């Protein structure tokens, strides 16, 4: 079970430091200044389609309300509009609009005749409809200020992936119905020179389970185009991340129907959905990590989703899959001589006690202290039982680090040889 609450701070208390020249030496930091503008919040465990309409719907989509606060030193914390959470399209029932039969089955296969070959990408998208979901069946509940996610729902559904969204300002002004998919957009965040804070409670999440909270730079309209994709953010379309997933049912409005690979054996997804990603929290009650995963443009717009038709290996040339992670368990285990003797920072009963609620703060520090500067550092701070806990010091390649910087990413990459 993962329980969450969110805050968003404008500015933060800066620690005193010596001035030093900021030279971008790794891909992880050189792309991060662009990553921290207009990002979307996603949480989970582990699309040119249509939205069902009126009598066609087996379940009416009703996103769950989840508030977020924007805070300043002068004005304190204030409610930041009306924000909601919605379920990713991949978790929804996808039915044919005429026959009400599956377009996609539990064995991860396209099963409708309209979706039988790669040539059917547009036809499949236009004839298959996404249904609303019963969030409780997925173990997801919200009281408006906090959200609870269960790994396994009461009906046996496993996991979930959720996004934060809000109604467009112009849609609210004209009194648009919340049932109208075109009135919604994903909530975006400008992170430079700010901090993002959430409180998490996950005492029973053991090793082997991950409860992530992260940002991805997918389009805030969910690739909704009004023709192939009439579902949009309300139905959780448009996902991408730096792992370049190939299992997204719809990419840029077209059905992601497998094609034969170049070797002639097996099949590969037609599209891999790649974009920038920042993992604020990948954790259970044993370990936690904060990780930027930047992507290179290579002549293609990386602020949205783009195709990587030659497979995941080709995508690795586009995005940093491994990322530059500050992972407390791994760093302490390494510095302790690979015997785990010094693993005492995060976990049940440790300095940051995973058995209790903990507030997690991530600060995005710019080189000139403004909202338009270049990102030079990502800092992590914890608050628990009324006490501020600074991030641990890690010795990597003979250098001591307590945050993510160019220097840390270089030392981390050279030490662990992540690819």
N, C-alpha and C positions, 0 to 999 in steps of 0.2 A: 504494500500500500504506500502510495506517495501522496503527501498532502502539501499544497503549495499556496503561498500568498505572495503578491508582487508589489514592489515600489519602484519608482523611477526618479532619480535625483538629478537636478540640474546643478552641476558643479559639485565640488567635494573638498574636504580638507586636504591640503597638499602637505606632504612631509618635506622637511628640509633636505636638500641634496646639493651636491656640488655640480656646477654647470659642466657639461661635457658635450663634445661634438657628437651629433647624432648621425651616424652613417648607416644606411640601410645595406646590410650585408647578406641577408637571407631572403628567400622568397616569402617565408612566413610573415616577416614584418613589412617587406616592401609593398605588399598588397593590402595590408591591414587598414591603412588610412582610407581606402576606398570601401572596404568591407563594412566600416562602421557608420555608414549612412544609409538610411532607408531599409533596415533589416526587419525581418518578420520573426515573431516569437513562436516557437513550436515546442511541444512537450510530448513525450511518449515513452514506451517500453521498447524497446528493442533498438490538360485533360479536356479534350474537345467533345465532351459528352453532354447530354441533355439533362435537364432537371425534370423530374416528374411534375405533373401539373394537375391540380384539382382532383377530379375523380380518378385520375390515373395513379395517384399516390396510395401506396399501402401504408405508409407512415409519413406524417407531416413533419417537415424539418423544423425543429424548434431549438436553436442554439442555446447553450446554457450561459447565463450571465455570470461574469467574473470580473469584479472591479479591479482597477489599477489606480494608483495615486502618483501624481507628479509633485515633487517636493523641491523647494528652494530654501535657502537659509533665511531669507527675509520673510517669505510668506508661509513657511511651513508646508504641510502636505495637503493637497487638494485632490478631489476626485478628477481623474482624467477622462472625462466623457463617459459614455456607456459602452463598455467592452464586453464581448462574449467569446465563447470558445465553440469551435466546430470540429467535426471529425473529418479526417483525411478521406478522400474519395476512394482510396484502395480498400477501406474497411466497410464500405457501403455495398448494399445489394445493388447489382447492376442488371436491370431487366430489359428485355426487348419491348418496345412501346406497343407493338401489335399483339404479341403472343403472351406477354407477361411471363416468359421463361428466362432462364439465366442466359446472360451473355458471357459470363465468366463464372467458373465453378470453383469449388473448394480445393481442387487439385491444381490450381493455378493454370488453367487452360481456357482459351477462348472456345466456347462450345456452340455459339449461335452461327447459323449459315451465313449471316451477314458479316461475320468476322472470321472467315475461313482462310484468308490469305492476306499478304502484305498489301495487295492491290485494293483491299477493302477498308483501308484505314479511315477514309472519310465516311463511307457508308455505315460502317460499324459505329462511328462516333455519333452520327446523326440519328441512328435508330435505337440506340441503347440509352436507357434513362437511369440516373442515380436516384436512389430512394433516401428519404429521411431516416434517421436512426433513433432508436431508443437508447439513450446514453447509459441508463441504468443497467442494461443488459451487457454492456461492456465494462461495468464496474466504475463508471465515471459519474461523479456527483459534484454539485457546487451549491454552496449556500449564498453565493453572491459576493463573498469576500475571500473565500478559500475554495480550493478544488481538491478532491480526492480521486486518485486513480488506482485501480486494482489491476494486478497483472492478469488475473483470470476473473471474468465476469460470472454471474450466477448461472448463465446458460451455457457456460463453457467457452465463451469467446475469449481469445487470448490477445492481450495487449491492446494498444490504441495509439494513434498519433493525432494530436490536437493542435489547432492554431487559434490565435487570438484575432478577432475581427470586430469591425464596427460599421454602422451605417454611414454612408457618405453624407457629408454636410448638406449637399444640395438635395439629396433624397429626404433627409429629415426635414428640411425647410419646406418641401412641397407635400409633406405628410405621406410619403410613400409607405406602403405596407411592408412589414418585416418579412412577409412571405415572398416578396419580389426579389429574386436573386440578383437583379441588376442594381439593387439599392445598397449592396454590401461591398466592402473592400477589407483586405487584411490590414491590421494595425501595424504601422511601421514605426521604427524608432531611430532617432539620430543619437548616436552614442558618444561621439567625440566630445571630450571635456565634460563628461557626465559619468554617473555611476548607476548601475542597475542592481537592484536588491530584491531578494525573495527569501522567504522563510520556508524551510523544508523539514518534513518530519517523515523519516523512513526507517524506523528501528528494526523492522522485520525483513528488510530487503537484504538478503544474504548474498554471498559470493555467487556470481553467475547470472545475476539479474542487474539490469541497468535502468535507472530512472532518469533519463536525460532531459535537460532544459537547454534549448539552443536557438540560435538565430540562423536563418538561411535567407539568401538574397533572391528569393523568388518574386515574381511580379505581384504587386498588391491586388491586381484585378483577377488573379488566378488564371490568366490567359483566356479570360472570357471574351468572346468575340460576337456573341449574339446569333451566330449561325451554327458553327460546329460545336461550340461550347456555350450553352445557355445556362450552365449550372454555376460556375464561378466560385468565389470564396465561400458562399453560404454552404456549398456542398464539398468544400475542401479540395478544390482542383489546383493544379499547377505546381506540385511539389518538385523540388530539386535539392541536392546537397553536394558536398565536395567528394562524396564517395561515388558519384555518378551512377545512381541506382538504375538498373535496367528493368526493374519489376513494376514501374509506374504504369498503370493501365492506359493512361492517356497522356501524351506529351505534345504541347503546343496545339491542342485541339484535335489531334489525330490518335486513333487507336494504336497502341504499341504492340502490334501483332508480330510475332517472331518471324525472322527470315533465316534462310539457310546461311551458315557462316561460310567464309571463304574456302575452308578446307572440305566443304561438302558434307560434313557429318554433324549431326545435332542441329541446334538452332540457337540464334542469338537474338536478343531484343533489337527491334528496329532502331530504337533510340535509347540513349542513356542520358538522364537528366542531371546536368552538372551546374553547380553554382557555388558561390562563396558560402562559408559556414563558420560560425563561432559557437563552440560548445561551452556554455557557461557552467554546466553541471552534468557530468557523467559520473554516476555514483551509486553505491549501495552502502551497507553498513561496515564495509571493509576498506574501501578505497574511493577516492574522488579525483577528478581531473578537470582542468580548464584548458581548452585547446582551440586555437585558431586554425582553420583549414582554408587557406586562400586558393584561388584559381587564377591562372594566367589567361589573358584575353585571346592570344593567338589569332588576332584579327576578328574575333567574334565577341559580341556583347556578352559580358559575364554578369551583368546585373539581372539577367533573367535566365531562363532555361535554354540550353542549346543542345544540339544533337552530337552524339559521339558514335556514329554508326559502325565504327570498326571494332567495337567491343570495349570492355572495361580496361584492358591493358593499354589501349590507345588513350583512354580517358586519363590514365595515370600521368600522361605527359601534360595534361591540362590542369589538374587539380592536385593539391597536396593531400593525399589520402591519409597519411599518418598524422600530419599536422605537427605543431610545436606544442606538445602537452606539458603542463606542469602537473604531474601526477604524484601526490604525496607518498603513496606506498612505494611506487617504483623508485622514486628518487631516494627515499630513506633506505630502502632495501639495497640499492646500489652503493650508497655511501657507507652502509654498514658492513661492506665486504661480502655482499650477496648472501648473507645468512639471516637477514631479517631482524637482527639484534636491536637495531635502532628504530624500528617501526613503532612509533609512539605518538604520532601527531594526530591522525584521524582514525576513528573507529569506535566501537562500543567501549565506553569507559575511558577513552584516551583524552588528550588535551582538547581536541574538538570532538565532543562526545556524540557519536552517531545515534545513540539510543535516546537522545533528547532532541526537541526542536532546535534548529540552528538557523540563524539569519546569515545569508551568504551575500557578500558585497563584491561586485566587480567594477573596478574603476578604469576608465579609458583616458589615459593621460596624453595630451598633445604636446608637441615640441615648443609651442609658444603660449600655452595656457588659454587658447581660444577654441571656439567651436569649429573653426575652419583650418586649424593647424593640422600637421601630420601626426598620426598616432605613433608615439615612441615607446609606450609601455602599457601593459595590462597588469593591474594590481589586484590581489585577492585579500579580503579581510573577512573575518568571521565575528559574529556577535552571539554570545550564548550566556544565559543566566545573568544578563546585564553587564557582561564583561566583553571588551573588545579583544579579540585574539588575532594578532598579526600572523601573516602567512609564515610558514616554516622557511628556514634557510636550507638551501641544497647546495652541496659541493659537487660540481660537474666539471670535468676536465681541469680540475685544480682551481676553479673559480667558484665564488659563492654567489648564489642568486636567490632572491625571494619574490621575483615577479617575472613576467614574460617580456623580454626585450630582444633586440638584435643579438646581443652577446649571449643571452641564454639560449636562444634558438640555434645559434651556431654551435655552442658547446654541446647542447642536447643532441643535435643531429650527428655530430662527429663521434659522440660517445656511444649512442645506442644504434646508430646506423639504420634508422627507420627509413623506409622507402614507401 
